[in-house]
């Protein structure tokens, strides 16, 4: 189990580095274009995701096709929104809003899965949204497209998680990974055509880092959940915030004020509590795949 948790930390470090690469583009390429080339490079992880007997065509197939489409569409929305958020916001602020995902999962589970949520998880939801108000401070600062993009990323990611629960434990790993890559690849490829900009050598380097590190993270996540249960690996995602603060300060000159730090702590605390509470009150942790 310890090895799986370490691999989980390595996975989310790789995701944070991938996000730092795309932020380093500073919006010089359209978000759709970055998502497309990133998804193309993420396909390089397929030979490592694929199990013996799996066929590559199963990237496009699932036992429940409607849920595959939901994951593909939400994957496209999530990736595009994430690129916009990281371009427009400090990394730590973007992550704080994206980490609303567990809270959105709780709300969507009540609506679509008819799951019972007790007062503890409702309290965590309320604390999380208080944290959002502290971070955003509506009326006291100008809110931009990056803030809405980050929250859209968290919401679409939550929809994908709920679809994953509904799909059950029997979908093939290659299909689960494929939905998360094919959706961004197709959407980014179509949407970038009207405003395509040919990348220069430096931009190609940043795009390669973005896509390849994301693909590496997918492989590390697969290995992590092979050695440890999903409910032990999932909390390691919150280590991304430490990387975000580090990269933001070191590479991009980001500075966080005290209200924002307090809001980040509230959001992260409520999200982490929600994840840990899920283990005690629902059985989906034992069934859910992380890829």
FENZI-V686843 format. One record per residue. RES is the residue in one small letter. PHI is phi as a letter, one per 20 degrees, with the letter a starting at -180 (* if undefined). Layout:
{{RES & PHI} {RES & PHI}}
//
This chain:
{{x & *} {x & g} {x & f} {x & f} {x & f} {x & f} {x & f} {x & f} {x & f} {x & f} {x & g} {x & f} {x & f} {x & f} {x & f} {x & f} {x & f} {x & g} {x & f} {x & f} {x & f} {x & f} {x & f} {x & f} {x & f} {x & l} {x & m} {x & f} {x & c} {x & g} {x & g} {x & f} {x & f} {x & f} {x & f} {x & f} {x & f} {x & f} {x & f} {x & g} {x & f} {x & f} {x & f} {x & f} {x & e} {x & g} {x & g} {x & e} {x & f} {x & f} {x & e} {x & g} {x & n} {x & f} {x & d} {x & f} {x & f} {x & f} {x & g} {x & e} {x & c} {x & b} {x & f} {x & c} {x & g} {x & f} {x & f} {x & f} {x & f} {x & f} {x & f} {x & f} {x & f} {x & f} {x & f} {x & f} {x & f} {x & f} {x & f} {x & f} {x & f} {x & f} {x & f} {x & f} {x & f} {x & f} {x & f} {x & e} {x & c} {x & g} {x & g} {x & f} {x & f} {x & f} {x & f} {x & g} {x & f} {x & f} {x & f} {x & f} {x & g} {x & f} {x & f} {x & f} {x & f} {x & g} {x & f} {x & f} {x & f} {x & f} {x & f} {x & e} {x & d} {x & l} {x & e} {x & f} {x & c} {x & e} {x & f} {x & f} {x & f} {x & f} {x & f} {x & f} {x & f} {x & f} {x & f} {x & f} {x & f} {x & f} {x & g} {x & f} {x & f} {x & f} {x & f} {x & f} {x & l} {x & g} {x & n} {x & d} {x & b} {x & e} {x & e} {x & c} {x & f} {x & f} {x & f} {x & f} {x & f} {x & f} {x & f} {x & f} {x & f} {x & f} {x & f} {x & f} {x & f} {x & f} {x & g} {x & f} {x & f} {x & f} {x & f} {x & f} {x & f} {x & f} {x & f} {x & n} {x & e} {x & d} {x & f} {x & f} {x & f} {x & f} {x & f} {x & f} {x & f} {x & f} {x & f} {x & f} {x & d} {x & f} {x & g} {x & f} {x & f} {x & f} {x & f} {x & f} {x & f} {x & f} {x & f} {x & e} {x & f} {x & f} {x & c} {x & f} {x & c} {x & f} {x & f} {x & e} {x & f} {x & f} {x & f} {x & f} {x & f} {x & f} {x & f} {x & f} {x & f} {x & f} {x & f} {x & f} {x & f} {x & f} {x & f} {x & g} {x & f} {x & f} {x & f} {x & f} {x & f} {x & g} {x & f} {x & f} {x & f} {x & f} {x & e} {x & b} {x & f} {x & g} {x & f} {x & e} {x & e} {x & g} {x & f} {x & f} {x & g} {x & f} {x & f} {x & g} {x & f} {x & f} {x & f} {x & f} {x & f} {x & f} {x & f} {x & f} {x & f} {x & f} {x & e} {x & d} {x & m} {x & f} {x & c} {x & d} {x & e} {x & f} {x & g} {x & f} {x & f} {x & f} {x & f} {x & f} {x & f} {x & f} {x & f} {x & f} {x & f} {x & f} {x & f} {x & f} {x & f} {x & f} {x & f} {x & f} {x & f} {x & g} {x & f} {x & e} {x & d} {x & c} {x & e} {x & f} {x & g} {x & f} {x & d} {x & f} {x & e} {x & e} {x & f}}
//
